[in-house]
Amino acid sequence: MRDIRLPVVETEICVAKGLKAGDRSLYTVIRVSSLKDEGKIVGSWLTPLAVLIVEPKDQYAISITGERMRLEEIMKLAPSLRAVVEKARGAFHVPIT
């Protein structure tokens, strides 16, 4: 009897490239899943999770279901967002001399 091997699902939370809308920056947070069999990808799918919005004086996330999310919640989902937020905040930073 042959061994039956099931494909492996690998999942990663990613941040899509930002989009500028006036003085706001918008970032889509997505779950990327891939189905692998013997090291080869045999299927994949994307699931949108939230939109991160960075404004000059505020930053927040809205889930795809329309609920406002605390920034800490979205950071837990996608730790790589921290660098995105810091970069976007820096765009609005004006040094005081």
C-alpha distances in whole Angstrom, upper triangle without the diagonal:
4,7,9,13,16,19,22,25,28,31,35,38,41,44,45,49,52,54,58,60,63,64,60,57,54,50,47,44,41,37,35,31,29,25,23,20,20,23,24,26,25,27,30,33,36,38,41,42,46,49,51,55,57,61,64,64,61,57,55,52,51,48,46,47,51,51,53,51,52,52,50,48,47,47,44,42,43,45,45,48,50,51,51,54,56,56,57,60,61,62,64,66,69,71,74,77
4,6,9,13,16,18,22,25,28,32,35,37,41,42,45,48,51,55,57,60,60,57,53,50,47,44,41,38,34,32,28,25,22,20,16,16,20,21,22,21,24,27,30,33,35,39,40,43,46,48,52,54,58,61,61,58,54,52,49,48,45,44,45,48,49,50,48,50,49,48,45,44,44,42,39,40,42,42,45,47,48,48,51,52,53,54,56,58,59,61,62,66,67,71,73
4,6,10,13,15,19,22,25,29,32,34,38,39,42,46,48,52,54,57,57,54,51,48,44,41,38,35,31,29,25,23,19,17,14,14,17,19,20,19,22,25,27,31,32,36,37,40,43,45,49,51,55,58,58,55,51,49,46,45,42,41,42,45,46,47,45,46,46,44,42,41,41,38,36,36,38,39,41,44,44,45,47,49,50,51,53,55,56,58,59,63,64,67,70
4,7,10,13,16,19,22,26,29,32,35,36,40,43,45,49,51,54,54,51,48,45,41,38,35,32,28,26,22,20,16,15,12,12,16,17,18,17,19,21,24,27,29,32,33,37,40,42,46,48,52,55,55,52,48,46,43,42,39,37,38,42,42,44,42,44,43,42,39,38,38,36,33,34,36,36,39,41,42,42,45,47,47,48,51,52,53,55,57,60,62,65,68
4,7,9,13,16,19,22,26,28,32,33,36,39,42,46,48,51,51,48,44,41,38,35,32,28,25,23,19,16,13,11,8,9,12,14,15,14,16,18,21,24,26,30,31,34,37,39,43,45,48,51,52,49,45,43,40,39,36,35,36,39,40,41,39,41,40,39,36,35,35,32,30,31,32,33,35,38,39,39,41,43,44,45,47,49,49,52,53,57,58,62,64
4,6,9,13,16,20,23,25,29,30,33,36,39,42,44,48,48,44,41,38,34,31,29,25,21,19,16,13,10,9,7,10,12,13,13,12,13,15,18,21,22,26,27,31,34,36,39,42,45,48,49,46,42,39,36,36,32,31,32,36,36,38,36,37,37,36,33,31,32,30,27,28,30,30,32,35,36,36,38,41,41,42,44,46,47,49,50,54,56,59,62
4,7,10,13,17,20,22,26,27,30,33,35,39,41,45,45,41,38,35,31,28,25,22,18,16,12,10,6,5,5,8,9,10,9,9,10,12,15,18,20,23,24,28,31,33,36,39,42,45,46,43,39,37,34,33,30,29,30,34,34,36,34,35,34,33,31,29,30,27,25,25,27,27,29,32,33,33,35,38,38,39,41,43,43,46,47,51,53,56,59
4,6,10,13,17,19,23,24,27,30,33,37,39,42,42,39,35,32,29,26,23,20,16,14,10,8,6,5,6,9,9,10,9,10,10,11,14,16,18,21,22,25,28,30,34,36,39,42,43,40,36,34,31,31,28,27,28,32,32,33,31,32,31,30,27,26,26,24,21,22,24,24,26,29,30,30,32,34,35,36,38,40,40,43,44,48,49,53,55
4,7,10,13,16,20,21,24,27,30,33,35,39,39,35,32,29,25,22,19,16,12,10,7,6,5,6,9,12,11,11,10,10,9,9,11,13,14,17,18,22,24,26,30,32,36,39,39,36,32,30,27,27,24,23,25,28,28,29,27,29,28,27,24,22,23,21,18,18,21,21,23,26,27,27,29,31,32,32,35,37,37,39,41,45,46,50,53
4,7,11,13,17,18,22,24,27,31,33,36,36,32,29,26,23,20,17,14,10,8,6,5,7,8,11,13,11,12,10,12,11,9,11,12,13,16,17,20,22,24,27,29,33,36,37,34,30,28,25,25,22,22,24,27,27,28,25,26,25,24,22,20,20,18,15,15,17,17,20,23,23,23,26,28,28,29,32,33,34,36,38,41,43,46,49
4,7,10,13,15,19,21,24,28,30,33,33,29,26,23,19,16,13,10,7,6,4,7,9,11,14,17,15,15,12,14,12,10,10,10,10,13,13,16,19,20,24,26,30,32,33,30,26,24,21,21,19,18,21,23,23,24,22,23,22,21,18,16,17,15,12,12,14,15,17,19,20,20,22,25,25,26,28,30,31,33,35,38,40,43,46
4,6,10,12,16,18,21,25,27,30,29,26,23,20,16,14,11,8,6,5,6,9,12,14,17,19,16,17,14,16,14,11,11,10,11,12,12,14,16,17,21,23,26,29,30,27,23,21,19,19,17,17,20,22,22,22,20,21,19,18,16,14,14,13,10,9,11,11,13,16,17,17,19,21,22,22,25,26,27,29,31,35,36,40,42
4,7,10,13,15,18,22,24,27,26,22,19,16,13,11,7,6,4,6,9,12,15,17,21,23,20,20,17,19,17,13,12,10,9,10,9,11,13,13,17,19,23,26,26,23,19,18,15,16,14,15,17,19,19,19,16,17,15,15,13,10,11,10,7,6,9,9,10,13,14,14,16,18,19,19,21,23,24,26,28,31,33,37,40
4,6,10,12,15,18,21,24,23,20,16,14,10,8,6,5,6,7,10,13,17,19,22,24,21,21,18,20,18,14,13,10,10,10,10,11,12,12,15,17,21,23,25,22,18,17,14,16,15,15,18,19,20,19,17,18,16,16,15,11,11,12,9,7,9,8,8,12,12,11,14,16,16,17,19,21,21,24,25,29,31,34,37
4,7,8,12,15,17,20,19,16,13,10,7,6,5,6,9,10,14,16,20,22,26,27,24,24,21,23,20,17,15,12,12,10,10,10,9,9,12,14,17,20,21,19,15,14,12,14,14,14,18,18,19,18,16,17,14,15,15,11,11,13,11,8,10,8,7,11,11,8,11,14,13,13,16,18,18,20,22,26,28,31,34
4,6,9,13,15,18,18,15,12,9,6,5,6,7,10,11,15,17,21,23,26,28,25,24,21,23,20,16,15,11,12,10,11,11,10,10,13,14,17,20,22,20,17,16,14,15,15,15,18,19,20,19,18,19,17,19,18,14,15,17,14,11,14,11,10,14,13,10,13,16,14,14,17,19,18,20,23,26,29,32,35
4,7,10,13,16,16,14,10,9,6,8,10,11,14,14,18,20,24,25,29,31,27,26,23,25,23,19,18,15,16,13,15,14,11,11,13,13,16,19,21,20,17,17,15,17,17,17,21,21,22,21,20,21,18,20,20,16,17,19,17,14,16,12,11,14,13,10,12,15,13,12,16,17,16,18,21,24,26,30,33
4,7,10,13,13,10,6,5,5,7,10,13,16,17,21,23,27,29,32,34,31,30,27,29,26,23,21,17,17,14,15,13,10,9,10,10,13,15,18,16,14,14,14,15,16,17,20,19,21,19,18,19,17,19,19,16,16,19,18,15,16,13,11,14,12,9,11,13,11,9,13,14,13,15,18,21,24,27,30
4,7,10,11,8,6,5,7,9,12,15,18,19,23,26,29,31,35,37,34,32,29,31,28,24,22,19,19,16,16,14,11,10,10,10,12,15,18,16,14,15,14,15,17,17,20,19,21,19,19,20,18,21,21,18,19,22,20,18,19,17,15,17,16,12,13,16,13,11,14,16,13,15,19,21,25,28,31
4,6,7,6,5,6,9,12,15,18,22,23,27,29,33,35,39,41,37,36,33,35,32,28,26,22,22,19,19,16,13,12,10,10,10,12,15,15,14,15,15,16,19,19,22,20,22,20,20,21,19,22,23,20,21,24,23,20,22,19,16,18,17,13,14,16,13,10,13,14,12,13,16,19,22,25,28
4,6,5,6,7,11,13,17,20,23,25,29,31,35,37,41,43,40,39,35,37,34,30,27,24,23,20,20,17,13,13,10,10,10,12,15,15,14,15,15,16,19,19,21,19,21,19,20,21,20,23,24,21,22,25,24,22,24,22,19,20,20,16,16,18,16,13,15,17,14,14,18,20,23,26,29
4,5,8,10,14,17,20,23,27,29,32,35,39,41,45,47,43,42,39,40,37,34,31,28,27,23,23,20,16,15,12,11,9,11,14,14,15,16,17,18,21,22,24,21,23,21,22,23,21,25,26,23,24,28,27,25,26,24,21,22,21,18,17,19,17,13,15,16,13,12,16,18,21,24,27
4,7,10,14,17,20,23,27,29,32,35,39,41,45,47,43,42,39,41,38,34,32,28,27,23,23,20,16,14,10,9,6,7,10,11,12,14,16,18,21,22,24,22,22,20,21,21,19,22,24,21,22,26,25,24,24,22,19,19,19,16,14,16,14,11,11,13,10,9,13,14,18,20,23
4,6,10,13,16,19,23,25,29,32,35,38,41,43,40,39,36,38,35,31,28,25,23,20,19,16,12,10,7,6,5,7,10,10,9,11,12,14,17,18,21,18,19,17,17,18,16,19,20,18,19,22,22,20,21,19,16,17,17,13,12,14,13,9,10,13,10,10,14,16,20,22,25
4,7,10,13,16,20,22,26,28,32,34,38,40,37,36,33,34,31,28,25,22,21,17,17,14,10,8,6,5,7,9,12,11,9,11,11,13,16,17,20,18,19,16,17,17,15,18,19,16,16,20,19,17,18,16,13,14,14,10,9,12,11,7,10,12,10,11,14,17,20,23,26
4,7,10,13,17,19,22,25,29,31,35,37,34,33,30,31,28,25,22,18,17,14,13,10,7,6,5,7,9,12,14,12,10,10,9,11,13,13,17,15,16,14,14,16,14,17,17,14,15,18,17,15,17,15,12,14,14,10,10,14,13,10,12,15,13,14,17,21,24,27,30
4,6,10,13,15,19,22,25,28,31,33,31,30,26,28,25,21,19,15,14,11,11,8,6,5,7,8,12,15,17,14,11,11,9,11,12,12,16,15,16,15,14,15,13,15,15,12,13,16,14,12,14,12,9,12,12,9,9,13,12,10,13,16,15,16,19,22,25,28,32
4,6,10,12,16,19,22,25,29,31,28,27,24,25,22,18,15,12,10,7,8,6,5,6,9,12,15,18,20,17,14,12,9,10,10,10,13,13,15,14,13,15,14,16,15,11,13,15,12,11,14,12,10,14,14,11,12,16,15,14,17,19,18,20,23,26,29,32,35
4,7,10,13,16,20,23,26,29,26,25,22,23,20,17,14,10,9,6,6,5,6,7,11,13,17,20,21,18,14,12,9,10,9,10,13,14,14,14,12,14,12,14,12,9,10,12,9,8,11,10,9,12,14,11,12,16,16,15,18,20,20,22,24,28,30,33,36
4,6,10,13,16,19,23,25,23,22,19,20,17,13,10,7,6,4,5,7,9,11,14,17,21,24,25,22,18,16,13,13,11,10,13,15,16,16,15,17,15,16,14,11,13,13,10,9,13,12,11,15,16,14,16,19,19,19,21,24,24,25,27,31,34,37,40
4,6,10,13,16,20,22,20,19,16,17,14,11,8,6,5,6,7,10,12,14,18,20,24,27,28,25,21,19,15,15,13,12,15,17,18,18,16,18,17,17,15,12,14,13,9,9,13,13,13,17,18,17,18,21,22,22,24,26,27,28,30,34,36,39,43
4,7,10,13,17,19,17,16,13,14,11,7,6,5,7,9,10,13,15,17,20,23,26,30,31,28,24,22,19,19,16,15,18,20,21,22,20,22,21,21,18,16,16,16,12,12,15,14,15,19,19,18,20,23,23,23,26,28,28,30,32,36,38,41,44
4,7,10,13,16,14,13,10,11,9,6,5,6,8,11,13,16,18,20,24,26,30,33,34,31,27,25,22,21,19,17,20,23,23,24,23,24,23,23,20,18,19,18,14,14,17,17,18,22,22,22,24,27,27,27,30,31,32,34,36,39,41,45,48
4,6,10,13,11,10,7,8,6,4,7,9,11,15,16,20,22,24,27,29,33,36,37,34,30,29,25,25,22,21,23,26,27,28,26,28,27,27,24,22,22,21,18,17,20,19,21,24,25,24,27,29,29,29,32,34,34,37,38,42,44,47,50
4,7,10,9,8,6,6,5,6,9,12,14,18,19,23,25,27,31,33,37,40,41,38,34,32,29,28,25,24,26,29,30,31,29,31,30,29,27,25,25,24,21,21,23,23,25,28,28,28,30,33,33,33,36,38,38,40,42,46,48,51,54
4,7,6,5,4,6,7,9,12,15,18,21,22,26,28,30,33,35,39,42,43,40,36,34,31,31,28,27,29,32,33,34,32,34,32,32,29,27,27,26,23,22,24,24,26,29,29,29,32,34,34,35,38,39,39,42,44,47,49,52,55
4,5,5,6,7,9,12,15,18,21,24,26,29,32,33,37,39,43,46,47,44,40,38,35,35,32,31,33,36,36,38,36,37,36,35,33,31,31,29,26,26,28,27,30,33,33,33,36,38,37,38,41,42,43,46,47,51,52,56,58
4,6,8,10,13,15,19,21,24,27,29,32,34,36,39,41,45,47,48,46,42,40,37,37,35,34,36,39,39,40,38,39,38,37,35,33,32,31,28,28,29,28,31,34,34,34,37,39,38,40,43,43,44,47,48,52,53,57,59
4,7,9,12,13,17,19,22,25,27,30,32,33,36,38,42,44,45,43,39,38,35,35,33,32,34,37,38,38,36,37,35,34,32,30,30,28,26,25,26,25,28,31,30,31,34,35,35,36,39,40,41,44,45,48,50,53,55
4,6,9,11,15,18,21,24,26,29,31,32,36,37,41,44,45,42,39,37,34,34,32,31,33,36,37,38,36,37,35,35,33,30,30,29,26,25,27,26,28,31,31,31,34,36,35,36,39,40,40,43,45,48,50,53,56
4,6,7,11,14,17,20,23,26,27,29,32,34,38,41,42,40,36,34,31,31,29,27,29,32,33,34,33,34,33,32,30,28,28,27,24,23,25,24,26,29,29,28,31,33,33,34,37,38,38,41,42,46,48,51,54
4,7,11,14,17,21,23,26,28,31,34,36,40,43,44,41,38,36,32,32,29,27,29,32,34,35,34,35,34,34,32,29,30,29,25,25,27,26,28,32,32,31,34,36,35,36,39,40,40,43,45,48,50,54,57
4,7,11,14,17,20,23,25,27,31,33,37,40,41,38,35,32,29,28,25,23,26,29,30,32,30,32,31,31,29,26,27,26,23,23,25,24,26,29,30,28,31,34,33,33,37,38,38,40,42,46,48,52,54
4,7,10,14,16,19,21,24,27,29,33,36,37,34,31,29,25,25,22,20,22,25,27,28,27,29,28,28,25,23,24,23,20,19,22,21,22,26,26,25,28,30,30,30,33,35,34,37,39,42,45,48,51
4,7,10,13,16,18,21,24,27,30,34,35,32,28,26,22,21,19,16,19,22,23,25,24,26,25,26,23,20,22,21,18,17,21,20,21,24,25,23,26,29,28,28,31,33,33,35,37,41,43,46,49
4,7,10,12,14,17,20,23,26,30,31,28,24,22,19,18,15,13,16,18,20,21,20,23,22,23,20,17,19,19,15,15,18,17,18,21,22,20,22,25,25,24,27,29,29,31,33,37,40,43,46
4,6,10,12,15,18,22,25,28,29,26,22,20,16,15,12,10,12,15,16,18,17,20,19,20,17,15,17,17,13,14,17,17,17,20,22,20,21,25,25,24,26,29,29,30,33,36,39,42,45
4,6,8,12,15,18,21,25,26,22,19,16,13,11,9,7,10,12,14,15,14,17,17,18,15,13,15,16,12,12,16,16,15,18,20,17,18,22,22,21,23,26,26,27,29,33,36,39,42
4,7,10,13,17,20,23,24,20,17,14,10,9,6,6,8,10,11,12,11,14,13,15,12,9,12,13,9,10,14,15,13,16,18,16,17,20,21,20,22,25,25,26,28,32,34,37,41
4,6,10,13,16,20,20,17,13,10,6,5,4,5,8,9,9,9,9,11,11,13,11,8,11,13,10,11,14,14,12,15,17,14,14,18,19,17,19,22,22,22,25,28,31,34,37
4,6,10,13,17,17,14,11,9,5,5,6,7,11,10,11,10,10,12,11,14,12,9,12,14,12,12,15,14,11,14,16,13,12,16,16,14,16,19,19,19,22,25,28,31,35
4,7,10,13,14,11,7,6,4,7,9,11,13,12,12,10,9,10,8,11,11,8,10,13,12,11,13,12,9,11,13,10,9,13,13,11,12,16,16,16,18,22,25,27,31
4,6,10,11,8,6,5,6,8,11,13,15,13,13,11,11,11,10,13,14,11,13,16,15,14,16,15,11,13,14,11,9,12,13,10,11,14,14,13,16,19,23,25,29
4,7,8,6,4,7,9,11,15,17,19,17,16,13,13,13,10,14,15,13,14,17,17,16,16,15,11,12,12,10,7,10,10,7,7,11,10,10,12,16,19,21,25
4,6,5,6,9,11,14,17,19,21,18,18,15,15,15,13,16,18,16,17,21,21,19,20,19,15,15,16,13,10,12,12,8,8,11,10,8,11,14,17,19,23
4,6,8,12,15,17,21,23,25,22,22,18,18,17,15,18,21,19,19,23,23,22,21,20,17,16,16,14,11,12,12,9,7,10,8,6,8,10,14,16,19
4,7,11,14,17,20,23,24,21,20,17,17,15,14,17,19,18,18,22,23,22,21,21,18,16,17,16,12,13,14,11,9,11,11,8,10,12,15,16,20
4,7,10,13,17,19,21,18,17,13,13,12,10,13,16,15,15,19,20,19,19,19,15,14,16,14,11,12,14,11,9,13,13,11,12,15,18,19,23
4,7,10,14,16,18,16,15,11,10,9,7,11,13,11,12,15,16,15,15,15,12,12,13,11,8,11,12,10,9,12,13,12,14,17,20,22,25
4,7,10,13,15,12,11,8,7,6,5,9,10,9,11,14,14,14,15,15,12,12,15,13,10,13,15,12,12,16,16,15,17,21,23,25,29
4,7,10,11,10,9,6,5,7,6,9,9,7,10,12,12,12,14,14,11,13,15,13,11,15,16,14,15,18,18,18,20,24,26,29,32
4,6,8,6,6,4,5,9,9,12,11,9,13,14,13,14,17,17,14,16,19,16,15,18,19,17,18,22,21,21,24,27,30,32,36
4,5,5,5,6,6,10,11,13,10,9,13,14,12,13,16,17,15,17,20,17,17,20,22,19,21,24,24,24,27,30,33,35,39
4,5,7,9,10,14,14,17,14,12,16,16,14,15,19,19,17,20,22,19,19,23,23,21,23,26,26,26,29,32,35,38,41
4,6,9,10,14,16,18,15,14,18,18,16,18,21,22,20,22,25,22,22,26,27,24,26,29,29,29,31,35,38,40,44
4,6,9,13,15,17,15,14,18,19,17,18,21,22,19,22,24,22,21,24,25,23,24,27,27,26,29,32,35,37,41
4,6,10,12,14,12,12,16,17,15,18,20,22,19,21,23,21,20,23,25,22,23,27,27,26,28,31,34,36,40
4,7,9,12,10,10,14,15,15,16,18,20,17,18,21,19,17,20,22,19,20,23,24,23,25,28,31,32,36
4,6,8,7,7,10,11,11,13,15,17,14,15,18,17,15,18,20,18,18,22,23,22,24,27,30,32,35
4,5,5,7,9,10,11,13,14,16,13,13,17,16,13,16,19,17,17,20,21,21,22,25,27,29,33
4,5,5,6,9,10,11,11,13,10,10,13,12,10,13,15,14,14,17,18,18,19,23,25,27,30
4,6,5,6,9,10,10,12,10,10,14,14,12,14,17,16,16,19,21,21,21,25,26,28,32
4,5,5,7,9,10,13,11,12,15,15,14,16,19,18,18,22,23,23,24,28,29,32,35
4,5,5,6,8,10,8,10,13,12,11,14,16,16,16,19,21,21,23,26,28,31,34
4,5,5,5,8,6,7,10,11,10,12,15,15,15,18,20,20,21,25,26,29,32
4,6,6,9,9,10,13,14,13,16,18,18,19,21,23,24,25,29,30,32,36
4,6,9,9,11,14,14,14,17,18,19,20,22,24,25,26,30,31,34,37
4,5,6,8,10,10,11,14,15,16,17,20,21,23,24,27,29,32,35
4,5,6,8,10,11,12,14,15,16,18,20,22,22,26,27,30,33
4,5,6,7,9,11,12,13,15,16,18,20,21,24,26,29,32
4,5,5,6,8,10,10,12,14,15,17,18,22,24,27,30
4,5,5,6,9,10,10,12,14,16,16,20,21,24,27
4,5,5,6,9,10,10,13,15,15,19,20,23,26
4,6,5,6,9,10,11,13,14,18,20,23,26
4,5,5,6,8,10,11,12,16,18,21,24
4,5,5,6,9,10,10,14,15,18,21
4,5,5,7,9,10,13,15,19,21
4,5,5,7,9,13,15,18,22
4,5,5,6,10,12,15,19
4,5,5,8,10,14,16
4,6,8,11,15,17
4,6,10,13,16
4,6,9,13
4,6,10
4,6
4
